[in-house]
Amino acid sequence: MCLLIRKIERAKWLQNDITNGAEVSADAITNCLKTKNNSLSVWRIEDDSAVEDAVLAIVSNSQHPDTIYVALLHEREVLASGFQLEAKLGVTRVERLRDTHCDICGLTYGSLGLIARLIVECFQQDRVHTFTSGMIKNLLKKAIEEGELEEGDLEDSMRSKLR
């Protein structure tokens, strides 16, 4: 079952009791569902055993190894909701992960609400995963050790925190 991974700010989503039917806060929408060209960037993985790959793709461009949260959207639910996916090379420093990126395309004001509903379902179904600073450092160190990432390619501030 393919999954689409989107980094979110957990606190923004939990400003209201969304798991029990409360409205999603505007902060969650404007901060976590920021679009470009009416598209939303996601990382596509084959199943939940590859979540670390998507996280590595995301954090390899980060400046700090801060804790992050990712929502695991079911690709079939996204497609069943009428959305289109378009493969696009991802911006990541891990070469093998660049082609795992895609965009959810053709978004409008109304369809962002549908995406928000899918993310609420991720919270309700325990499909929001936490990656702590330590976990992120370990992911990056492992990628460096395995030759998938050059330490020198990381931002200076990130590199200094890996030592």
N, C-alpha and C positions, 0 to 999 in steps of 0.2 A: 504494500500500500504506500504510494508515494506521498510525501509530505512536503509542504512549503513552509520554510522557516522565516519568521520575521522577528527582528529584535524589537522589543517593546519596553516601555517604562512601567513596570508592575504597579508602582505607587499611583500613577495617573489613572490606571484602570480601576484600582480599588478605592478611589476617592468616594465612590458610591457603592452600595451593596449589590453589584451587578450579578452576582451568582444567585441572588434571590429576586431578580426582576427589576432592580432599580435601573434608571437611565444611565447610559454611559456618559461620563463627564466630557465636556467639550475639550478639556486639556488632553484627554486620551486620544481623541480624534485628531486634534491639531498637532500634537507632538509625535504621536506614534504612527499616524497614517498620512504623513506628509508625502505628497505625490510630486512627481516631475513628469511633465508631458502627459498628464492624466493617467499615469501608471504608478504602480507600487512595486518596489523592488523586493524580491524574495529569493531564497536559495532553495533549490529543489534537491531532495534526497530520496533514495529508494525506500527507506524505512527508518524507524527510530534508532536503529543501531548506528546510523551515520550522522546523528545530530552533532557530534563533536566536529565533524568535517565542516558543517555549515557555520558553526561557531568559530572555528579556526579561520574560515574565509572572512567572517565579519571582523574579528579582533585583530587580524594581521595588519589592518590599516589604522588601528586605534592608537591613540597617544598614551593611554594609561590602561593598566590591567584591572579596570574597575569591574565589579560584579555586574553581570548583564542578565536579562531575562529574555527568553525567546518563546514565541507562540508556535506550536506545531499544528498548522492547518492541514486538513486532509485535502489533497489535490482534487479528489473526486467531488467533494462538497463544494469546493470553489468553482469547479467547472459546472456542476449541477445548478449552481446559483446563477449561471449565465455569463460568467466571466471568461475572458480569453487570456491565455498565457502566451507570451512571446519570449523565446529564448534570446538572451542577450549576454554577451561576455560580461562577467562580473568584475568589479574593481576589487581585486584582492591580490595580495603578494604571494599567494600560493597558486602557482601555475596550474596544477592539475584540477583545481576547483573553479577556475574561471568559467568553464562551460556548464557549471551546475546552477548558474544564476538565470533567473527569468523575471519578467515583469508581468503583473496582473494589469491588463490594459483596458483602455476605454472607460476609465472610471468617471463618475459624475458625483454630484452632491448626494444624490439618492443612493447610489451604489456603495458609497463609503459607509453608509449605515449598514448595508448588508455585510461588508467586510468586518465592521465592528461587531455585528451579531456573531459572526464566525469566531472572532477572538473571544467573545464572552463564552461561547461554547468551549473553547480551549480551557478557560478557567474552570468551568463547571465540570469538565471531564479530565482534569488534572493533566492537561497538555501544555502547560506553561512551565518551562524548565529554568532553573537557576544555575548560573555558572559563576562561581565566586572568583575573586581575584586570584586565589591560589590555584584554582582549576584552570584559569586562563593562562597563568604563568606556566603551568605544567604542559598545557597544550602547545604553547609556543616553544618551550624548551624541547619537547618531543619532536616537533616539526623541524626544528633546527638540527637536532641530533640525527634525524632520519634524512636530512638533506633536502627537505621539501621547502625550506625557508632559510634564507641567509640572515643571520643576526644583523648584519649591516644594512639590510633592507628595511628593518623596523625603524619607526620613529625614534629619535634620540631618547625621548622621555620614557618610551616603552622599554627600550634596550637597557637603560640604566636600572629599571625596576626588576629586570630578570636576573640581575647579579646577586 
